[in-house]
Amino acid sequence: MNRRRRGLPAALLALSLALPGCTPFREGLPPGPAGTPVPEPTARRAEPSLQETRGLALARDAQAQVGRPYRHGGHDPATGFDCSGLVSYVHRGQGLYVPRTAADQHRAARPLPREALRPGDLVFFRIDSRQVSHVGVYVGEGRFVHAPRSGRPVGEAHVDDPYFAERWAGAGTFN
């Protein structure tokens, strides 16, 4: 009987090693200690879509123009930009052709709700009339790049700035 008792722990150990399916186990992860939850495998981040990649490029290209001079009718970095010229320029750099004026860009863009804005989308404002007369390229976190007016270079502003908030006309995208 004494001999039988000594062999029992060894037999149980051998049996537990032969039955690994009894412990929590997920492929690629070691089992956790008894009674603790086993972590789920980390999800792989999907590659960004073409729309996301292009939007980030539009935002980056707009930010690269910060500091360039304002020029009425301007649409290139050598001479300067007006607001819709800046939008046309950055879109053309991504192979997208958009109308030339802020009002035409507003009419032609696919409308977006404000809460759906992503980098590269456009923000529109009614500055001096009932018609859309100003546009900027959204770069994230409420900020947009625009060519404000004569005497002021291309710069960043915030959609929640009281001046722009009360003149908000909508958002849209060509992306």
PyMOL commands that place a pseudoatom at each C-alpha (Angstrom):
pseudoatom trace, name=CA, resn=MET, resi=1, chain=A, elem=C, hetatm=0, pos=[0.000, 0.000, 0.000]
pseudoatom trace, name=CA, resn=ASN, resi=2, chain=A, elem=C, hetatm=0, pos=[2.824, 2.365, 0.781]
pseudoatom trace, name=CA, resn=ARG, resi=3, chain=A, elem=C, hetatm=0, pos=[4.281, 1.675, -2.626]
pseudoatom trace, name=CA, resn=ARG, resi=4, chain=A, elem=C, hetatm=0, pos=[0.907, 2.404, -4.246]
pseudoatom trace, name=CA, resn=ARG, resi=5, chain=A, elem=C, hetatm=0, pos=[0.662, 5.838, -2.526]
pseudoatom trace, name=CA, resn=ARG, resi=6, chain=A, elem=C, hetatm=0, pos=[4.109, 6.878, -3.721]
pseudoatom trace, name=CA, resn=GLY, resi=7, chain=A, elem=C, hetatm=0, pos=[3.205, 6.028, -7.339]
pseudoatom trace, name=CA, resn=LEU, resi=8, chain=A, elem=C, hetatm=0, pos=[-0.065, 7.994, -7.274]
pseudoatom trace, name=CA, resn=PRO, resi=9, chain=A, elem=C, hetatm=0, pos=[1.469, 11.516, -7.400]
pseudoatom trace, name=CA, resn=ALA, resi=10, chain=A, elem=C, hetatm=0, pos=[3.753, 10.484, -10.233]
pseudoatom trace, name=CA, resn=ALA, resi=11, chain=A, elem=C, hetatm=0, pos=[0.806, 9.005, -12.157]
pseudoatom trace, name=CA, resn=LEU, resi=12, chain=A, elem=C, hetatm=0, pos=[-1.239, 12.206, -11.628]
pseudoatom trace, name=CA, resn=LEU, resi=13, chain=A, elem=C, hetatm=0, pos=[1.693, 14.326, -12.840]
pseudoatom trace, name=CA, resn=ALA, resi=14, chain=A, elem=C, hetatm=0, pos=[2.074, 12.191, -15.960]
pseudoatom trace, name=CA, resn=LEU, resi=15, chain=A, elem=C, hetatm=0, pos=[-1.666, 12.353, -16.610]
pseudoatom trace, name=CA, resn=SER, resi=16, chain=A, elem=C, hetatm=0, pos=[-1.764, 16.176, -16.225]
pseudoatom trace, name=CA, resn=LEU, resi=17, chain=A, elem=C, hetatm=0, pos=[1.094, 16.532, -18.708]
pseudoatom trace, name=CA, resn=ALA, resi=18, chain=A, elem=C, hetatm=0, pos=[-0.692, 14.291, -21.188]
pseudoatom trace, name=CA, resn=LEU, resi=19, chain=A, elem=C, hetatm=0, pos=[-3.918, 16.370, -21.029]
pseudoatom trace, name=CA, resn=PRO, resi=20, chain=A, elem=C, hetatm=0, pos=[-2.963, 19.979, -21.891]
pseudoatom trace, name=CA, resn=GLY, resi=21, chain=A, elem=C, hetatm=0, pos=[-6.449, 20.667, -23.276]
pseudoatom trace, name=CA, resn=CYS, resi=22, chain=A, elem=C, hetatm=0, pos=[-7.843, 20.925, -19.762]
pseudoatom trace, name=CA, resn=THR, resi=23, chain=A, elem=C, hetatm=0, pos=[-6.185, 24.284, -19.087]
pseudoatom trace, name=CA, resn=PRO, resi=24, chain=A, elem=C, hetatm=0, pos=[-7.265, 27.534, -20.705]
pseudoatom trace, name=CA, resn=PHE, resi=25, chain=A, elem=C, hetatm=0, pos=[-5.174, 27.943, -23.853]
pseudoatom trace, name=CA, resn=ARG, resi=26, chain=A, elem=C, hetatm=0, pos=[-5.459, 30.085, -26.912]
pseudoatom trace, name=CA, resn=GLU, resi=27, chain=A, elem=C, hetatm=0, pos=[-3.301, 29.526, -29.919]
pseudoatom trace, name=CA, resn=GLY, resi=28, chain=A, elem=C, hetatm=0, pos=[-0.100, 31.515, -29.688]
pseudoatom trace, name=CA, resn=LEU, resi=29, chain=A, elem=C, hetatm=0, pos=[-0.545, 32.394, -25.996]
pseudoatom trace, name=CA, resn=PRO, resi=30, chain=A, elem=C, hetatm=0, pos=[0.715, 30.483, -22.988]
pseudoatom trace, name=CA, resn=PRO, resi=31, chain=A, elem=C, hetatm=0, pos=[-1.931, 29.359, -20.518]
pseudoatom trace, name=CA, resn=GLY, resi=32, chain=A, elem=C, hetatm=0, pos=[-2.473, 31.706, -17.591]
pseudoatom trace, name=CA, resn=PRO, resi=33, chain=A, elem=C, hetatm=0, pos=[-2.290, 30.644, -13.932]
pseudoatom trace, name=CA, resn=ALA, resi=34, chain=A, elem=C, hetatm=0, pos=[-5.295, 28.676, -12.761]
pseudoatom trace, name=CA, resn=GLY, resi=35, chain=A, elem=C, hetatm=0, pos=[-8.325, 30.850, -12.151]
pseudoatom trace, name=CA, resn=THR, resi=36, chain=A, elem=C, hetatm=0, pos=[-7.041, 33.920, -14.037]
pseudoatom trace, name=CA, resn=PRO, resi=37, chain=A, elem=C, hetatm=0, pos=[-8.452, 35.066, -17.342]
pseudoatom trace, name=CA, resn=VAL, resi=38, chain=A, elem=C, hetatm=0, pos=[-6.286, 34.490, -20.364]
pseudoatom trace, name=CA, resn=PRO, resi=39, chain=A, elem=C, hetatm=0, pos=[-5.732, 37.677, -22.403]
pseudoatom trace, name=CA, resn=GLU, resi=40, chain=A, elem=C, hetatm=0, pos=[-7.140, 37.841, -25.887]
pseudoatom trace, name=CA, resn=PRO, resi=41, chain=A, elem=C, hetatm=0, pos=[-4.595, 38.075, -28.675]
pseudoatom trace, name=CA, resn=THR, resi=42, chain=A, elem=C, hetatm=0, pos=[-3.934, 41.690, -29.602]
pseudoatom trace, name=CA, resn=ALA, resi=43, chain=A, elem=C, hetatm=0, pos=[-5.806, 42.809, -32.684]
pseudoatom trace, name=CA, resn=ARG, resi=44, chain=A, elem=C, hetatm=0, pos=[-3.717, 43.754, -35.659]
pseudoatom trace, name=CA, resn=ARG, resi=45, chain=A, elem=C, hetatm=0, pos=[-4.228, 47.312, -36.859]
pseudoatom trace, name=CA, resn=ALA, resi=46, chain=A, elem=C, hetatm=0, pos=[-5.617, 47.352, -40.341]
pseudoatom trace, name=CA, resn=GLU, resi=47, chain=A, elem=C, hetatm=0, pos=[-3.656, 49.197, -42.978]
pseudoatom trace, name=CA, resn=PRO, resi=48, chain=A, elem=C, hetatm=0, pos=[-5.028, 52.711, -43.561]
pseudoatom trace, name=CA, resn=SER, resi=49, chain=A, elem=C, hetatm=0, pos=[-7.446, 53.010, -46.450]
pseudoatom trace, name=CA, resn=LEU, resi=50, chain=A, elem=C, hetatm=0, pos=[-6.634, 55.011, -49.572]
pseudoatom trace, name=CA, resn=GLN, resi=51, chain=A, elem=C, hetatm=0, pos=[-9.059, 57.676, -48.329]
pseudoatom trace, name=CA, resn=GLU, resi=52, chain=A, elem=C, hetatm=0, pos=[-7.249, 57.952, -44.965]
pseudoatom trace, name=CA, resn=THR, resi=53, chain=A, elem=C, hetatm=0, pos=[-3.825, 57.997, -46.598]
pseudoatom trace, name=CA, resn=ARG, resi=54, chain=A, elem=C, hetatm=0, pos=[-4.873, 60.643, -49.119]
pseudoatom trace, name=CA, resn=GLY, resi=55, chain=A, elem=C, hetatm=0, pos=[-6.570, 62.710, -46.410]
pseudoatom trace, name=CA, resn=LEU, resi=56, chain=A, elem=C, hetatm=0, pos=[-3.410, 62.731, -44.302]
pseudoatom trace, name=CA, resn=ALA, resi=57, chain=A, elem=C, hetatm=0, pos=[-1.388, 63.729, -47.382]
pseudoatom trace, name=CA, resn=LEU, resi=58, chain=A, elem=C, hetatm=0, pos=[-3.818, 66.594, -48.111]
pseudoatom trace, name=CA, resn=ALA, resi=59, chain=A, elem=C, hetatm=0, pos=[-3.524, 67.820, -44.517]
pseudoatom trace, name=CA, resn=ARG, resi=60, chain=A, elem=C, hetatm=0, pos=[0.271, 67.508, -44.573]
pseudoatom trace, name=CA, resn=ASP, resi=61, chain=A, elem=C, hetatm=0, pos=[0.513, 69.354, -47.904]
pseudoatom trace, name=CA, resn=ALA, resi=62, chain=A, elem=C, hetatm=0, pos=[-1.707, 72.163, -46.603]
pseudoatom trace, name=CA, resn=GLN, resi=63, chain=A, elem=C, hetatm=0, pos=[0.359, 72.491, -43.423]
pseudoatom trace, name=CA, resn=ALA, resi=64, chain=A, elem=C, hetatm=0, pos=[3.509, 72.702, -45.566]
pseudoatom trace, name=CA, resn=GLN, resi=65, chain=A, elem=C, hetatm=0, pos=[2.126, 75.962, -47.023]
pseudoatom trace, name=CA, resn=VAL, resi=66, chain=A, elem=C, hetatm=0, pos=[1.756, 77.700, -43.642]
pseudoatom trace, name=CA, resn=GLY, resi=67, chain=A, elem=C, hetatm=0, pos=[3.559, 81.022, -43.835]
pseudoatom trace, name=CA, resn=ARG, resi=68, chain=A, elem=C, hetatm=0, pos=[3.128, 81.471, -47.602]
pseudoatom trace, name=CA, resn=PRO, resi=69, chain=A, elem=C, hetatm=0, pos=[1.742, 84.870, -48.580]
pseudoatom trace, name=CA, resn=TYR, resi=70, chain=A, elem=C, hetatm=0, pos=[-1.905, 85.558, -49.332]
pseudoatom trace, name=CA, resn=ARG, resi=71, chain=A, elem=C, hetatm=0, pos=[-2.565, 86.499, -52.935]
pseudoatom trace, name=CA, resn=HIS, resi=72, chain=A, elem=C, hetatm=0, pos=[-6.054, 87.030, -54.348]
pseudoatom trace, name=CA, resn=GLY, resi=73, chain=A, elem=C, hetatm=0, pos=[-6.489, 84.419, -57.096]
pseudoatom trace, name=CA, resn=GLY, resi=74, chain=A, elem=C, hetatm=0, pos=[-3.216, 82.741, -56.069]
pseudoatom trace, name=CA, resn=HIS, resi=75, chain=A, elem=C, hetatm=0, pos=[-2.918, 79.000, -56.428]
pseudoatom trace, name=CA, resn=ASP, resi=76, chain=A, elem=C, hetatm=0, pos=[0.760, 78.076, -56.087]
pseudoatom trace, name=CA, resn=PRO, resi=77, chain=A, elem=C, hetatm=0, pos=[3.505, 78.418, -53.486]
pseudoatom trace, name=CA, resn=ALA, resi=78, chain=A, elem=C, hetatm=0, pos=[5.735, 80.608, -55.683]
pseudoatom trace, name=CA, resn=THR, resi=79, chain=A, elem=C, hetatm=0, pos=[3.273, 83.500, -55.759]
pseudoatom trace, name=CA, resn=GLY, resi=80, chain=A, elem=C, hetatm=0, pos=[0.919, 82.784, -52.857]
pseudoatom trace, name=CA, resn=PHE, resi=81, chain=A, elem=C, hetatm=0, pos=[-2.599, 81.528, -52.262]
pseudoatom trace, name=CA, resn=ASP, resi=82, chain=A, elem=C, hetatm=0, pos=[-6.127, 82.574, -51.675]
pseudoatom trace, name=CA, resn=CYS, resi=83, chain=A, elem=C, hetatm=0, pos=[-8.284, 80.113, -49.728]
pseudoatom trace, name=CA, resn=SER, resi=84, chain=A, elem=C, hetatm=0, pos=[-9.740, 78.180, -52.659]
pseudoatom trace, name=CA, resn=GLY, resi=85, chain=A, elem=C, hetatm=0, pos=[-6.404, 78.287, -54.503]
pseudoatom trace, name=CA, resn=LEU, resi=86, chain=A, elem=C, hetatm=0, pos=[-4.771, 76.559, -51.534]
pseudoatom trace, name=CA, resn=VAL, resi=87, chain=A, elem=C, hetatm=0, pos=[-7.472, 73.869, -51.596]
pseudoatom trace, name=CA, resn=SER, resi=88, chain=A, elem=C, hetatm=0, pos=[-7.059, 73.418, -55.352]
pseudoatom trace, name=CA, resn=TYR, resi=89, chain=A, elem=C, hetatm=0, pos=[-3.280, 73.208, -55.037]
pseudoatom trace, name=CA, resn=VAL, resi=90, chain=A, elem=C, hetatm=0, pos=[-3.174, 70.506, -52.334]
pseudoatom trace, name=CA, resn=HIS, resi=91, chain=A, elem=C, hetatm=0, pos=[-5.831, 68.431, -54.088]
pseudoatom trace, name=CA, resn=ARG, resi=92, chain=A, elem=C, hetatm=0, pos=[-4.052, 68.688, -57.435]
pseudoatom trace, name=CA, resn=GLY, resi=93, chain=A, elem=C, hetatm=0, pos=[-0.929, 67.348, -55.694]
pseudoatom trace, name=CA, resn=GLN, resi=94, chain=A, elem=C, hetatm=0, pos=[-2.907, 64.196, -54.888]
pseudoatom trace, name=CA, resn=GLY, resi=95, chain=A, elem=C, hetatm=0, pos=[-4.338, 63.849, -58.390]
pseudoatom trace, name=CA, resn=LEU, resi=96, chain=A, elem=C, hetatm=0, pos=[-7.737, 65.298, -57.455]
pseudoatom trace, name=CA, resn=TYR, resi=97, chain=A, elem=C, hetatm=0, pos=[-9.121, 68.195, -59.446]
pseudoatom trace, name=CA, resn=VAL, resi=98, chain=A, elem=C, hetatm=0, pos=[-11.600, 70.451, -57.676]
pseudoatom trace, name=CA, resn=PRO, resi=99, chain=A, elem=C, hetatm=0, pos=[-13.491, 73.598, -58.721]
pseudoatom trace, name=CA, resn=ARG, resi=100, chain=A, elem=C, hetatm=0, pos=[-11.641, 76.879, -58.299]
pseudoatom trace, name=CA, resn=THR, resi=101, chain=A, elem=C, hetatm=0, pos=[-13.843, 79.005, -55.998]
pseudoatom trace, name=CA, resn=ALA, resi=102, chain=A, elem=C, hetatm=0, pos=[-14.908, 78.327, -52.408]
pseudoatom trace, name=CA, resn=ALA, resi=103, chain=A, elem=C, hetatm=0, pos=[-18.597, 78.476, -53.403]
pseudoatom trace, name=CA, resn=ASP, resi=104, chain=A, elem=C, hetatm=0, pos=[-18.092, 76.000, -56.260]
pseudoatom trace, name=CA, resn=GLN, resi=105, chain=A, elem=C, hetatm=0, pos=[-16.008, 73.716, -54.032]
pseudoatom trace, name=CA, resn=HIS, resi=106, chain=A, elem=C, hetatm=0, pos=[-18.804, 73.764, -51.452]
pseudoatom trace, name=CA, resn=ARG, resi=107, chain=A, elem=C, hetatm=0, pos=[-21.431, 72.878, -54.068]
pseudoatom trace, name=CA, resn=ALA, resi=108, chain=A, elem=C, hetatm=0, pos=[-19.327, 70.072, -55.592]
pseudoatom trace, name=CA, resn=ALA, resi=109, chain=A, elem=C, hetatm=0, pos=[-17.955, 68.456, -52.409]
pseudoatom trace, name=CA, resn=ARG, resi=110, chain=A, elem=C, hetatm=0, pos=[-19.633, 65.444, -50.833]
pseudoatom trace, name=CA, resn=PRO, resi=111, chain=A, elem=C, hetatm=0, pos=[-21.205, 66.909, -47.648]
pseudoatom trace, name=CA, resn=LEU, resi=112, chain=A, elem=C, hetatm=0, pos=[-20.063, 65.636, -44.261]
pseudoatom trace, name=CA, resn=PRO, resi=113, chain=A, elem=C, hetatm=0, pos=[-21.422, 66.156, -40.762]
pseudoatom trace, name=CA, resn=ARG, resi=114, chain=A, elem=C, hetatm=0, pos=[-19.045, 68.216, -38.638]
pseudoatom trace, name=CA, resn=GLU, resi=115, chain=A, elem=C, hetatm=0, pos=[-18.469, 65.324, -36.231]
pseudoatom trace, name=CA, resn=ALA, resi=116, chain=A, elem=C, hetatm=0, pos=[-17.232, 63.126, -39.102]
pseudoatom trace, name=CA, resn=LEU, resi=117, chain=A, elem=C, hetatm=0, pos=[-14.369, 65.450, -40.104]
pseudoatom trace, name=CA, resn=ARG, resi=118, chain=A, elem=C, hetatm=0, pos=[-11.038, 63.783, -40.816]
pseudoatom trace, name=CA, resn=PRO, resi=119, chain=A, elem=C, hetatm=0, pos=[-7.731, 65.240, -41.951]
pseudoatom trace, name=CA, resn=GLY, resi=120, chain=A, elem=C, hetatm=0, pos=[-7.924, 66.359, -45.567]
pseudoatom trace, name=CA, resn=ASP, resi=121, chain=A, elem=C, hetatm=0, pos=[-11.631, 67.215, -45.483]
pseudoatom trace, name=CA, resn=LEU, resi=122, chain=A, elem=C, hetatm=0, pos=[-12.786, 70.759, -46.203]
pseudoatom trace, name=CA, resn=VAL, resi=123, chain=A, elem=C, hetatm=0, pos=[-14.458, 73.274, -43.908]
pseudoatom trace, name=CA, resn=PHE, resi=124, chain=A, elem=C, hetatm=0, pos=[-16.589, 76.064, -45.388]
pseudoatom trace, name=CA, resn=PHE, resi=125, chain=A, elem=C, hetatm=0, pos=[-17.612, 79.468, -44.050]
pseudoatom trace, name=CA, resn=ARG, resi=126, chain=A, elem=C, hetatm=0, pos=[-19.846, 82.395, -45.009]
pseudoatom trace, name=CA, resn=ILE, resi=127, chain=A, elem=C, hetatm=0, pos=[-17.662, 85.397, -44.265]
pseudoatom trace, name=CA, resn=ASP, resi=128, chain=A, elem=C, hetatm=0, pos=[-19.219, 88.400, -46.005]
pseudoatom trace, name=CA, resn=SER, resi=129, chain=A, elem=C, hetatm=0, pos=[-22.475, 87.120, -47.465]
pseudoatom trace, name=CA, resn=ARG, resi=130, chain=A, elem=C, hetatm=0, pos=[-25.013, 84.352, -47.519]
pseudoatom trace, name=CA, resn=GLN, resi=131, chain=A, elem=C, hetatm=0, pos=[-22.881, 82.534, -50.081]
pseudoatom trace, name=CA, resn=VAL, resi=132, chain=A, elem=C, hetatm=0, pos=[-19.918, 80.387, -49.039]
pseudoatom trace, name=CA, resn=SER, resi=133, chain=A, elem=C, hetatm=0, pos=[-16.862, 82.580, -49.465]
pseudoatom trace, name=CA, resn=HIS, resi=134, chain=A, elem=C, hetatm=0, pos=[-14.111, 80.867, -47.462]
pseudoatom trace, name=CA, resn=VAL, resi=135, chain=A, elem=C, hetatm=0, pos=[-12.655, 77.352, -47.268]
pseudoatom trace, name=CA, resn=GLY, resi=136, chain=A, elem=C, hetatm=0, pos=[-9.906, 75.576, -45.361]
pseudoatom trace, name=CA, resn=VAL, resi=137, chain=A, elem=C, hetatm=0, pos=[-8.320, 72.127, -45.190]
pseudoatom trace, name=CA, resn=TYR, resi=138, chain=A, elem=C, hetatm=0, pos=[-9.094, 70.300, -41.947]
pseudoatom trace, name=CA, resn=VAL, resi=139, chain=A, elem=C, hetatm=0, pos=[-5.945, 68.916, -40.284]
pseudoatom trace, name=CA, resn=GLY, resi=140, chain=A, elem=C, hetatm=0, pos=[-7.429, 67.352, -37.130]
pseudoatom trace, name=CA, resn=GLU, resi=141, chain=A, elem=C, hetatm=0, pos=[-8.304, 68.247, -33.537]
pseudoatom trace, name=CA, resn=GLY, resi=142, chain=A, elem=C, hetatm=0, pos=[-10.575, 71.082, -34.677]
pseudoatom trace, name=CA, resn=ARG, resi=143, chain=A, elem=C, hetatm=0, pos=[-7.815, 72.847, -36.626]
pseudoatom trace, name=CA, resn=PHE, resi=144, chain=A, elem=C, hetatm=0, pos=[-7.752, 73.828, -40.295]
pseudoatom trace, name=CA, resn=VAL, resi=145, chain=A, elem=C, hetatm=0, pos=[-5.262, 75.480, -42.643]
pseudoatom trace, name=CA, resn=HIS, resi=146, chain=A, elem=C, hetatm=0, pos=[-6.467, 78.432, -44.706]
pseudoatom trace, name=CA, resn=ALA, resi=147, chain=A, elem=C, hetatm=0, pos=[-5.353, 81.541, -46.551]
pseudoatom trace, name=CA, resn=PRO, resi=148, chain=A, elem=C, hetatm=0, pos=[-7.254, 84.139, -44.511]
pseudoatom trace, name=CA, resn=ARG, resi=149, chain=A, elem=C, hetatm=0, pos=[-7.067, 87.470, -46.368]
pseudoatom trace, name=CA, resn=SER, resi=150, chain=A, elem=C, hetatm=0, pos=[-4.767, 90.075, -47.849]
pseudoatom trace, name=CA, resn=GLY, resi=151, chain=A, elem=C, hetatm=0, pos=[-1.913, 90.921, -45.504]
pseudoatom trace, name=CA, resn=ARG, resi=152, chain=A, elem=C, hetatm=0, pos=[-2.211, 87.645, -43.565]
pseudoatom trace, name=CA, resn=PRO, resi=153, chain=A, elem=C, hetatm=0, pos=[-0.205, 84.569, -44.617]
pseudoatom trace, name=CA, resn=VAL, resi=154, chain=A, elem=C, hetatm=0, pos=[-1.492, 81.004, -44.843]
pseudoatom trace, name=CA, resn=GLY, resi=155, chain=A, elem=C, hetatm=0, pos=[-2.018, 79.786, -41.280]
pseudoatom trace, name=CA, resn=GLU, resi=156, chain=A, elem=C, hetatm=0, pos=[-4.015, 77.574, -38.954]
pseudoatom trace, name=CA, resn=ALA, resi=157, chain=A, elem=C, hetatm=0, pos=[-7.247, 78.391, -37.188]
pseudoatom trace, name=CA, resn=HIS, resi=158, chain=A, elem=C, hetatm=0, pos=[-9.774, 76.476, -35.083]
pseudoatom trace, name=CA, resn=VAL, resi=159, chain=A, elem=C, hetatm=0, pos=[-13.351, 75.730, -36.149]
pseudoatom trace, name=CA, resn=ASP, resi=160, chain=A, elem=C, hetatm=0, pos=[-14.525, 76.598, -32.628]
pseudoatom trace, name=CA, resn=ASP, resi=161, chain=A, elem=C, hetatm=0, pos=[-12.949, 80.056, -32.705]
pseudoatom trace, name=CA, resn=PRO, resi=162, chain=A, elem=C, hetatm=0, pos=[-15.989, 82.338, -32.223]
pseudoatom trace, name=CA, resn=TYR, resi=163, chain=A, elem=C, hetatm=0, pos=[-15.312, 84.167, -35.497]
pseudoatom trace, name=CA, resn=PHE, resi=164, chain=A, elem=C, hetatm=0, pos=[-15.427, 80.941, -37.518]
pseudoatom trace, name=CA, resn=ALA, resi=165, chain=A, elem=C, hetatm=0, pos=[-18.038, 79.151, -35.404]
pseudoatom trace, name=CA, resn=GLU, resi=166, chain=A, elem=C, hetatm=0, pos=[-20.673, 81.796, -36.157]
pseudoatom trace, name=CA, resn=ARG, resi=167, chain=A, elem=C, hetatm=0, pos=[-19.819, 81.730, -39.873]
pseudoatom trace, name=CA, resn=TRP, resi=168, chain=A, elem=C, hetatm=0, pos=[-19.805, 77.935, -40.218]
pseudoatom trace, name=CA, resn=ALA, resi=169, chain=A, elem=C, hetatm=0, pos=[-21.370, 76.789, -43.528]
pseudoatom trace, name=CA, resn=GLY, resi=170, chain=A, elem=C, hetatm=0, pos=[-20.548, 73.082, -43.501]
pseudoatom trace, name=CA, resn=ALA, resi=171, chain=A, elem=C, hetatm=0, pos=[-17.950, 70.486, -44.322]
pseudoatom trace, name=CA, resn=GLY, resi=172, chain=A, elem=C, hetatm=0, pos=[-17.274, 68.297, -47.304]
pseudoatom trace, name=CA, resn=THR, resi=173, chain=A, elem=C, hetatm=0, pos=[-14.737, 66.160, -49.069]
pseudoatom trace, name=CA, resn=PHE, resi=174, chain=A, elem=C, hetatm=0, pos=[-13.403, 65.297, -52.511]
pseudoatom trace, name=CA, resn=ASN, resi=175, chain=A, elem=C, hetatm=0, pos=[-11.378, 62.463, -51.019]
for i in range(1, 175): cmd.bond("trace and resi %d" % i, "trace and resi %d" % (i + 1))
show_as sticks, trace
zoom trace
